[in-house]
């Protein structure tokens, strides 16, 4: 028995040596990267879990375009402003697809807006852009809904009476209710069990998507679907989100003839009727369910995390917080309503918001793309069907572009006269054909929530706490470690 084990171990070591020598001597035109081993590829270099700077550190070792192997799948990372913009802008059409890994296929089934490709993606995205405009994105309609949620958040914070509390759940509920108003036409109660289950499901799926289990799902898809554990749990939570979406669709179908379209589901059902005789139409309930899924999963996490980081940084930097409050008071006063257009009158506040989004970018890299054909880029061959990761975080922290990239410094967006400066390197929403569909909504939300809260409260560290940690919990998103702060009302009334 021991002799057979020794022979097997020797054969395995021999295979690894052959693989190493093959890669060492090969002159393939692929980008450089860590050595690839059988079955698991080169993901050993990353380990069981990402750190916030994993991809940036690998770029320092292998260059701004490098290759990893996730099992049999080629994965190319673009790092730094020059490489990322070259890929997303100059090769936009070549990198327009989303990857179809076994896990993503099980989760999204190549439907909706975020994870579809080809004709389906073009139709669904075009519809999404048009419908967002019809719903008043950037106009007073959607702003009014955001203002209502901001006031709900003020009420929730007021109930803490200046005592230490964790703002994570109240923020998530308010932000998700903005998406609910856009998608479904109404908000949910913070005590609604189905709504809370939806938020729980979204959180879990986002957490698992960058763990070793995703890699295992790629290597052993059939096995991972049937083994108990995190992947099975993720699939169960996936069903929870689709069940929520289907219930909302049924509610809207019952009242479809009662009023003109009021929300995303109404407009989609109307489009389904218009297109029922079109053989090229992709408008159906399965795609609608996935679109609702996409709106919630993309719109809840990104904005809520940005606001959580914002309050943490304001508590850590009371001098900056006070300057923001003073500018709001001086320009807008303490009582009159304000709109997103007021951002132009608040250069310092605008700079602080941009710097929050830059310094604490909420994704560990960005949502991946897939190469639609062989692409020669910067002297390397990026092969067809390779997964491409444009590392947006590396752009926002690129030392060639930012004076003090590792520091929270609003001066990155101000000139010597204190005027706000737009920066081409500020691309947290991506570039090219797949630029974030909800960019404008997110910008409006962050501005209205942030200024509303800083107008009403001073955010202070709890007694005895010198500073809140800025080291994130790393997954697909960079989440603040659980923290508490005090929301002290600025006005007695």
N, C-alpha and C positions, 0 to 999 in steps of 0.2 A: 504493500500500500504506500509506504513512504517513498519507494522507488518511483512509482507512478506520479506522485505529487512532485517529486524532484524533476522528473522529465517535463511535466506540464509547466512548472515554474521556469525551467530553462528555456522551453519553447516560447513562453510569453516574453521573457527578457530578450530573447533573440529577435522576436518580432518588433519589440520596442527599439532595439538597436538598429534594425534595418530601416524602420520608420524614421529614426533620427538622422541616419546617414543619408537617406533619400532626400530629406528636406534640406540637410546641410549642403549637399552637392547640387541640388536642383537649381536651375536658373529661371524658374517660372517668373512671369511678369507681375504676379500678384503683389500687393503691398506686404511689407514685412510684418512679423508678429511672433508671438510665442510658439514654441514647438508644439506640434499637433500629435496627440496620442490616439490610438485606436479607441473607438466607441465614444469617449467623452471629449475628444478634440483638444482644444487649448484652454478650456474654461477653468482648468486647474490654476491658471495664472490669476484669476479673479478670486477663487476660493468659494466658500459656501455662501458668502454674502458680499454685496457691493459695499464699498465705503463711499463717502460723498465725493471723493476725488479719484476713484479708481480709474476712470477713463483718462483723466488729465495726467495722472502718473504714468499710465501706459504710453501716452503720447510723448512724454519726455524720454521714454526709453526707445520707442520704435518710430517716432515721427508723427506728423500731423495726419497721416493717412496710414492706418494699420489694419491688419486682419486677425480676427479670432475665428475659431471653429467651435460651433455649438453642436457637438455630435457631428453629423454629416453636413451641417448647414454652415455656409460661409457667411461671416459677419464682418463688415467693413465699417470702421469708425472714422468719422471726419472730425478733426479737433482744431479749434482755433478759428478766428474770424475768416481768414483767407480760404481755408479748406472747406468750411461749412458753406460760405456764400458761393464758392465755386460750384459745389455740389447742388445746392438748393436753387440757385438762380440760373447759372449757366447750363446746368444739366437738369433743369426742373422736370422736363417731360420724361427723361430717362429714369428719374427717381420718384415718379409720381405714385407708384403702387404701394400698397401695404403688404407686409408679409402674410403668408397663410400657413402658419405653423399649426401642428395638430391641436395645441391648446387654444390658440386664437380661433381656429375653425370650430372647435367645440363650443367656445364662448359666443362668437359673433356670427358664425355660419356665413361669412362673406356678405352680410346684409347691412342695411343702414347706411350711415355716412362715414363713420370713423374707420371701419375695417373692410369696407367693400372696395372693389376695383372695377375698372373698365366702364361699360355702359351703365351698370347699376350705380356706381359711385358718381358718375357725371350727372345722372338724372337726380339722384337723391341730394347731392350737394347743391346743384342749381336750385332745386326746390327749397332747400333749407335757407339759402341766401335770400331768395325772393320773399319767402314767408317771414323771415326775421325782419325784413324791411316793412312788410305789410303790418306786422305787429307793432311797428313804431320803434324799432331799434334805433337809438340815437335821437328819438323824439320824446315828447313829453309823456306819451302813453306808457312806455316801459319804465321811464324814470319815476312816474308816480307809484308804480308797484314797488320799485326799489326803495323809494322814500318811505313807504308804509312799512316795509320789512326793517328798514333802519330804525324806525320809531319803535317797532316791536322789540328790537335788540336793545334800544335805550331803556325800555321798560324792564326787560329781563336783567340788565345790569343794575338798574336802580334798586331792584329788590335785594341786591346783595348788601346794600347799606354801607358801602365803603369797606366791607370786610374781604379778606382774601378769597378768591374763587377761581375756578378753572373756566376760561371763556370758550373752550373748544366746542362744546355741544350747542350752546346758544348761537354761536356764529354759524356752525354747520346747518342748523335748522333754518335760520333766517336766509342764508344763501340758497339752500336747496328749495326754499319756498319761492324764491324768485324764479328758479327754473320751473317749479310747479305751476306758477302763474303763467309763464310763457307756454309751457307744453299742454297743461290741462285746464287753465283758465281760472284757477283758484288756489288758495293756500291751504295747508294742512295744520291742524292743531299740533303743538309740540308733544301732546300726549297720545296722538293717534298711533296705535300699535303697528298698523301696516306701514305707515310712513317711517317709523323708527326702525322697523325690520328692513325696509328699503335702504336706509342709510347704513345699517349694519352690513348688509350684503355688498354695497358699493365699496365700503371700507375694506372688507375681506378680500374681494377680488383684486383690488389695487395692490394690496399687500403681497399676495402670493405671486403676482405676475413677474417679479424680478428675483424670485427665490430659486434655489436649486431644483425645486419641484417642476418649474417651467422647463428647465433643461431636461429633466427626467421624462417629462411628458413628450418632448421632441424625440428622445432616443427610444423610449418604450411606450408609445401612445396607447396601445391596446391594454397593456398591463396597468398603466396609471389610471385609466378610466374605471377599472374594476377593483383596484386595491383601495381599502379604506385609508383615509388620511386627508391631508389638505387639498389635493386635486379634486377628490370626490366632493369634499365640502364646498369647494369653489363652484363646481357644477351645480350643486344643490342651491347655492346662493344665486347662481345665474338664473335658475328657474324662478326664484323669488322675484327677481327684477322683471322678468318677462310676464310673470303672473300679474304683477302690479300694472304693467303696461296694458295687458289685455283687458283687465277690468276697466281701466280708464277708457279704452277704445269702445267697449260695450256701452258704457255710460253715455258717451258722446253719440254713438249710433242711435240710441233711444231718443235723444233730443235733437237730432240732426236738423229736422225741418222747422224747429221752433224759432231759431234766430239765425242771423248772418254769422259766418265764421268768426269766432272770437279768440281762438288760440291755435297752436300748432296742430293738434289733433283734428280740430274742425276743418282747417284748411287742407289737411292731408286727405281726409275722407271725401271732401269736395273734389279734390284732384283725382282720387280713385274713380269717382263717378264720371268725370269728364274723360278719363282715359280708358274706360272699360272696353272699348272697341279697338284700342290701339295694340297690335300684337307686339310692339316694341316696348310697351309700358312696363316699368318695374314697380309701379305704385300698387302695393298690396298690403295686407295687414301684417305680414311677416316683416316686411321692411319698415312699416310704421312702428311696430313694436321695438325693433332694433334702433330706430331713430330716437324714440323716447328714452330708451336705455342709454344711447350715446349722449343725449342732452343732459341727463342726470349725472352720469358718471364723469363726464368731462366738465360740466358746469358747476358741480358741487365742490369737488376736491380742490380744484385749482384756486378758485376765488377764496374759499374758506381758509385754506392754508396761507394764502398771501395775507389775509387779514389777521390771522393768528401770529404770523411773523411780525406784522406791522405793530401790533400792541406790545409784543415782547420787546421789540427794538425801541419803541417809545418809552417803555418803562426803564430800559437800560440807558437811554439817552434823554434825560429830562430836559436838558438845555434845548435840544432839537425839538422835542415835543412842545415846549413853551413857545418857541419861535413859530411853529406851525399854528398853534392856537392864536397867537397874537396877530399873525397875518390874516387869519380868518375873521377875527374880531374887527381889525382895522378896515378890511375891504368889504366884508359882508354884514358886519354887525352880529348881534347875538340872537336876533329873533327872525329876521326875514328869511323866507324860503330861498333856496338856491338851486341852480341847475348845473348840469355837466358843463355848460358853456362858461360857468364861472371859473372853471379851472384855468382859463387863459389869464384871469386877473390875479392868480395865486402862484407866482413863479416858484417861490420857496416850497410851498406845499406840493406842487407838481414835481419838483426835483426830489423831494423826500419820498413820494410815492414811487417814482421811477427807481430810486436807489434801493428801496425795499425790495422791489421786484428783481433788481439786478443782483444785489448782494446775497439775497436769500431766495434765489431761483428755486421753484418748488419741485422741479423734476431732476432726477439723477442724471439724465442726459436729454432725451426727447423721445417722442413716439417714433418708432422705426419706419423706414421705407423699404421698398424692394426694387432692385434694379430690373428694368424691363428689357434691357439688351446689354451686350458687352459695351463698356464705356472705358475709353482711355482718358485718364485724368491725372495730370501732374506726373506723367511718366509711369503710371501704374495701370494695370488692367483690373477693372472692377467687373467681375463676370456677371452675366445674366443670371437673375434669380438670387444673387447675393443680397442678404439683408444689410441695409445701410443705416447706420445710426449717426445722424448729424448731432454732435454733442453741443447743444445750445448753451449748456452751463459753461463749457470751455470758452465760448465766445464772450459771455458776460463776465468772465474772470480772466480774459486774455490780457497778460501784462503788456503786450504791444499796443493795446487799445485804451487801457484804463490806467490812470496815474497811480492809484492805490487799490488794486483790484480786490484784495482780501479785506479791506476795511469798509465799514458803513460810512460813506462820505457823500452827502448830498451835493457837494461841490462838483462831482462828476458831471452834473447836469446844469451847472450855472456858469455864466461867464463872469468876468471881473466886475461887471456892473450889477450883478445879481439877477440878470435876466435868464429865463429858462432856455436851455439849448437842447434841441433834438439831436440824438446821436444815432448814426446809421448802424453802429455796433449793438444797439439795444434791440434785440430780436427775440424776446421771450415767447412770442407767439409763432415763431418760425418764419419761413420765407417760402416763396414759390407757390405752386399750384395747391399745396396742401396746407397753406397758412390757416391758422385756427379760425374756424367758422364763427366762434363766439368771442372774438377779440374785442369788438366794440362793446358788447354786453359786459364783458369782464372789466373793461376800463371804466365804464359808467358805474358799475357796482362798487368797485374798489374806491373810487373817488367819493361817492355819496356815503357809503358806510363809514369810511375813514374820517371824512370831514364832519359828519354828524356826530360821531363818537367823540372826536377831539374838541368839538365845540361845547359838548355837555360835560365831559369828564376829564379829570386829571388821572392818568394811569400811573400808579405808584407801586414800588416793590413792597412786598409784605415786610413787616418789622423783622429785623435780623437778617434779611436777605440782601447781600451786596450786589449781586448781578444774576440775571437769568441766563442759563446756558444757551449758547447759539449752536451747539453741536447737535445735528439732527438725528432722528431715527431714520435710517436709510432703507428705502424700498424703491418702487417706481417713483414715488414722491419722497421729498425730504421734509419730514414731519417734525415740528418742534417737540422736544422732550416735554412731557406733561409739566405744566407750570401753573402757578397761581399769581394773581396780581390784585390790586385794589383799584376799583373804579370809583374815585371820589368826585361827587357832583361839584361842579364849579359854581352853581347858583342854588341858593336855598330853595327856590320855588321848584 
